[in-house]
């Protein structure tokens, strides 16, 4: 990739400005996995807003130049069956840019954020036939736990490298200052 990859969080007004692009990246990423994604642009937009609102600092967007090539949405405080998780709710990379390390960079930022928020356990649900994503998670130390319908739960125990108090504000996206 010639242009530098930039990963950043968004303020709400930037989320609004960029919503069309975010919806489009999501649609492209799930084009070959229709059983695991939402379809209507309105539903996808509502979902992206829900992701952002649940933890604005856990919504990371990857830019190559001015173009959005992927995003990951995590919530640092998520209760699942009475247990506290850092939850990876959504993770997509535009297919034209997959296999080039964009996903690894995004996911690394998200995990760093969750550990800095003090989470010792990270969880996610992935489609049972989504082999690509499952391989991605297995390579990064996640293990399959339970299955609920077509969804497989994967969990990773993480080491906390620094005190949660050391965590500062993530840099925010500024359209004119990148
Ligand atoms: N077949 C095999 N492995 C795959 C595939 C595939 N089709 N797709 C991704 N991978 C895995 C491999 O482990 C590969 O490892 P390698 O580096 O040894 O080749 C790795 O992903 C590629 O790493 P990156 O290039 O850093 O990741 P990429 O930019 O391709 O993004 C992502 C990975 C986000 C899973 C992307 O493939 C994608 O958008 N998939 C469609 C949407 C999706 O399934 N999202 C996850 C849903 S689960 C959830 O959101 C909690």
Boltz pocket constraint, residues with backbone or C-beta under 6 A from the ligand:
constraints:
  - pocket:
      binder: B
      contacts: [[A, 29], [A, 30], [A, 33], [A, 88], [A, 89], [A, 90], [A, 91], [A, 92], [A, 93], [A, 94], [A, 97], [A, 98], [A, 99], [A, 100], [A, 101], [A, 102], [A, 103], [A, 104], [A, 105], [A, 124], [A, 125], [A, 126], [A, 127], [A, 130], [A, 131], [A, 132], [A, 133], [A, 135], [A, 136], [A, 137], [A, 139]]
      max_distance: 6.0
